[in-house]
């Protein structure tokens, strides 16, 4: 029995499995490899050499990724979802627990809410009762910087 005669079916089987993986995910994950496997199945009509078929698979898959990447990034762009916490950016508050990035500690009271805080400058330590402004939000932590002129909000 000649194994080479079954190679088109092996490549098509790989393509089907990869297509099922693609359909079962919410993002484009393996569509490029489906195209590469189909190209390899077609290459079996021209060569019995498995090395060449694998090279065709890798090259076609890579070319598909390179060509479609800008388009895919555009259509799958993650849109930032605004939250109520975003309203804290730019507000000022008072440090309630010393903010020390090295010790991974710190809290700030902003608009009556207590939040974990980190300094925007890793080397800077903000003391208790120091005034700070919220620069950004990272996960559930407010990234803060000290302020000189503080007005209660």
Secondary structure, 3 states (H helix, E strand, C coil): CCHHHHHHHHHHHHHHHHHHHHHCCCCCCCHHHHHHHHHHHHHCCCCCCHHHHHHHHHHHHHHHHHHHHHHHHHHCCCCCCCCHHHHHCCCEEEEEEEEECCCCEEEEEECCEEEEEEECCCCCCECCCCEEEEEEEECCEEEEEECCCCCCC
